[in-house]
Amino acid sequence: MPKLTISPGVSIYYEEHNPAGQEPVLLLHGLGATTVSWQLQIPVLVNAGLRVIAADARGFGRSSYPSGSTSIAEMAGDFFHVLEALQATPAHVVGISMGGTQALQFALDYPQLTRKLVLINTFARLRPGNLSGWFYFALRFLLVHSLGVPYQARTVAKRLFPNPDQDELRQALIEQIEQADPAGYRAAMRALARFNVQSRLSEIQMPTLVITAANDTTVPPAAQKQLAAGIPGARHVIIQGAGHAVTVEKPEDVNKILVEFLTAESP
């Protein structure tokens, strides 16, 4: 699969599936993950007749990272260039966690290029709901700035997949996170801490779906409820029995909801 050079130091790796599909769908992964995290969704979306494009954010997977800081807006801009190069606009934009913030930013910056918006376990402004949540984010910040990405990988994977029968999912996530550029990972964490579009949610006019996992301990469901309430006409769906990695814990539920929403006639 190809890479698109955006600027000196920034080359974005992307995958395109079913290029003859009727409507493009852009899939944006979470912090530390890669396009691999969508492997349980891509075949289903292709079978629904959609043109699926998944991309690694700058600094993650096979995408490169320049020196210096970054922002969610810059990362969203990378995906604009990918879609433009593929002549794949307007597109449905789907993002989970960090990818959800990029999807939100994309919809705000390029509303005319966004057909429908799907936000999974994400936020308009990150504020942990309790002391445990604050401690978890502080620990992640310290780990990635001191002991490095491998320690971060094991901490995150254990948090997302704590059960003994989830060893395979845990290892798969560790392998994805370990591909990240250390500087890119640190910069992305700082960008997420600064991200705040809460006051702009009313600007989002395209059909929007917010998917929340009831047991998400990374992004509080209450924050996701507030996100949905701030977007005019947004639909909010809660999936029971899953946590932050809902796309791999409950793929059949997520896929059904995604296909129904993306293929439905817009009002």
Secondary structure by P-SEA (a helix, b strand, c coil): cccccccccbbbbbccccccccbbbbbbbccccccccccccaaaaaaaccbbbbbbccccccbbbccccccaaaaaaaaaaaaaaacccccbbbbccaaaaaaaaaaaaccccccbbbbcccccbbbbccaaaaaaaaaaaaaaacccaaaaaaaaaaaacccccaaaaaaaaaaaaaaccaaaaaaaaaaaaaccccccccccccbbbbbbccccccccaaaaaaaaaaccbbbbbbbcccccccccccaaaaaaaaaaaaacccc
